[in-house]
Amino acid sequence: MKMKITRVLCSIFLAGLLALAWASVVLAGMPVKKGSVLTLQDCIVIALKINPQLAAAGNTLLAAQSRIGEAKSGYYPQVDWQTDYTHFSSTTGGLSFGQGAFTRVTTSQNNFQSGPALTQNIYDFGKTKSQVQIATYNRDASRQDYENVSLGIVLSVKTAYYGVLQAQRSLAAAEKVVNQAREHLKQAQGFFQVGTAPKIDVVNAEVTLSNAQLSLIQAQNAVQIAWQNLNNAMGVPDAPEYRIEDNLAYRPYPITFEEALKRAYSDRADLRAAMFRVKSSEQSFRLAQTGYYPAISGSAGYTWSGDSLPLDHGWNVGATLTVPIFSGFLTKKQVDESTANLNVARANEETLRQQIYLQNRQAYLNLQQAASSIATAKTGLKQAQENLDLANGRYAAGVGSNIEVTDALTTFTSAQTAYINALYSYKTAEANLENAMGAK
C-alpha cells in the first residue's frame, strides 16, 4: 500500500513538474537550436516537455487530486461566523372615547446577533468515505489518461519522424532519377546530331525528364510538409531548420503476438483508466445507497445577542439525527442511475479489451507484412537497377531503343519508391505495435 501511494504521489508530482516545465520552456524560448542534429529520442523528449496536450493533461490530473481534498473536507469540522441584524417596527392605533381623538403608537426594536458556529459530521453511514474513494479512483483514472496522452504524443512524433526520413529519401531518389533522365537526354541529343537516332528519341527523353522534374517538385514539397508535421508533433510549429538522424533501417523486432497482447493487457494506460472508472462507478453506487440511511451531526456555537449594549451572550451544543423518510423517490432513482452507469463502465472496459486485442493483432500482422515486403522490395530495386544499367549500356552501344531506357527508368523509379515505402511502413508498424502494447 505504501509503495502504491508513493507511485501515485510521484505521478502527480511529475505532472506538476511537466506543467511547470511547459510554461518555463515557452517563456525561455525555442527548445530546438538552428542547425542542430536531433535523434528520435531527442524529438520525443522535446515533445514531452513542451507539447501543450501533455500540459493540459497534467493540469487535469492536478485538478483531480484537488477533488480528493474537497471530498475529505466532509471529515473535518465546519466553522462559520454568523452575524444577523434585525430591525422591527410596528404601529398600533385606536380611538379614545374619553377624548374623542384617534391615537397612534409606533414602537421599534433592534436586535443584533453575532458569534461563531461549528458543525461536525459524526456518522453518515459511509457517505463521505465513498465520496473520497470516488475522487481517488477518478484521480487514478486521470493519471492513466495523462500516461495515455504521452503515449499518443510519442506515437505522433515517431510517425512524423519516420515521415521526414521517408520524404528525404524519396527526394534523393527523385534527384537521382532527374540526373539519369538528363544524361539520357544528352545521349539522345548527341545521337540525333550525328544521325544515329531519330528526333523522336530526343522528344521522348525530354518528356521523361519533364516528368522526372515534376516528381522532384512534388518530392520537395513533401519534404517541407513532413518537417512541419514533425514540428507540430513536438509542439514547436515555428522551429528553425535542423537535421535528424537517419534510422530508417530494418532491424528485426523479436516479439510474438502472445507476448505483445500480454504486455498490452498489463501496461495499457487507457485500460487501467477504464478499470479505475469501474471502481469509481461502484463507489458511486454505494454512495447512492447511503441516501436510505440516517446521518448524525453535531453543532456548537457561542452567541452575543440583544437590542442594546451590553449584549447578552451564551453558548449552545447539540446533536442532530436526520432520518430520511420520503424524498419523492429521489434516492431510488439515484441508485438506478448509478447502477446503469456502473454497467456502462463495465461494458466500456470489456469493449476496450476487445479493441486492444484487435489493435495488437492488426499491428502485429502489419509488422510481419512490412518485414516481408522489405526483402521483396530490396530485391526488386536491385533488379531494376541492373535493368536500367543494361538498358543505358545497350542504348549507348547503339543496340538498344529509347523506349527500353524509358521503361527501365520508370521501373527503377517505382522500385525505389517501393523500397523506401517498405522501410517506412516497417518503422511505423513497429511504432504502432509499441503503442498498442502501451510502450513508449
C-alpha positions, 0 to 999 in steps of 0.5 A: 500500500505504501509503495502504491501511494508513493507511485501515485504521489510521484505521478502527480508530482511529475505532472506538476513538474511537466506543467511547470516545465511547459510554461518555463520552456515557452517563456525561455524560448525555442527548445530546438537550436538552428542547425542542430542534429536531433535523434528520435529520442531527442524529438520525443523528449522535446515533445514531452516537455513542451507539447501543450496536450501533455500540459493540459493533461497534467493540469487535469490530473492536478485538478483531480487530486484537488477533488480528493481534498474537497471530498475529505473536507466532509471529515473535518469540522465546519466553522462559520461566523454568523452575524444577523441584524434585525430591525422591527417596527410596528404601529398600533392605533385606536380611538379614545372615547374619553377624548374623542381623538384617534391615537397612534403608537409606533414602537421599534426594536433592534436586535443584533446577533453575532458569534461563531458556529461549528458543525461536525459530521459524526456518522453518515453511514459511509457517505463521505468515505465513498465520496473520497474513494470516488475522487481517488479512483477518478484521480487514478483514472486521470493519471492513466489518461495523462500516461495515455496522452504521452503515449499518443504524443510519442506515437505522433512524433515517431510517425512524423519522424519516420515521415521526414526520413521517408520524404528525404529519401524519396527526394534523393531518389527523385534527384537521382532519377532527374540526373539519369533522365538528363544524361539520357537526354544528352545521349539522345541529343548527341545521337540525333546530331550525328544521325544515329537516332531519330528526333523522336528519341530526343522528344521522348527523353525530354518528356521523361525528364519533364516528368522526372522534374515534376516528381522532384517538385512534388518530392520537395514539397513533401519534404517541407510538409513532413518537417512541419508535421514533425514540428507540430508533433513536438509542439514547436510549429515555428522551429528553425531548420535542423537535421535528424538522424537517419534510422530508417533501417530494418532491424528485426523486432523479436516479439510474438503476438502472445507476448505483445497482447500480454504486455498490452493487457498489463501496461495499457494506460487507457485500460487501467483508466477504464478499470479505475472508472469501474471502481469509481462507478461502484463507489458511486453506487454505494454512495447512492445507497447511503441516501436510505440511511440516517446521518448524525451531526453535531453543532456548537456555537457561542452567541452575543445577542440583544437590542442594546449594549451590553449584549447578552451572550451564551453558548449552545451544543447539540446533536442532530439525527436526520432520518430520511423518510420520503424524498419523492423517490429521489434516492431510488432513482439515484441508485438506478442511475448509478447502477446503469452507469456502473454497467456502462463502465463495465461494458466500456472496459470489456469493449476496450479489451476487445479493441486492444486485442484487435489493435495488437493483432492488426499491428502485429500482422502489419509488422510481419507484412512490412518485414516481408515486403522489405526483402521483396522490395530490396530485391526488386530495386536491385533488379531494376537497377541492373535493368536500367544499367543494361538498358543505358549500356545497350542504348549507348552501344547503339543496340538498344531503343529509347523506349527500353531506357524509358521503361527501365527508368520508370521501373527503377523509379517505382522500385525505389519508391517501393523500397523506401515505402517498405522501410517506412511502413516497417518503422511505423508498424513497429511504432504502432505495435509499441503503442498498442502494447502501451510502450513508449 
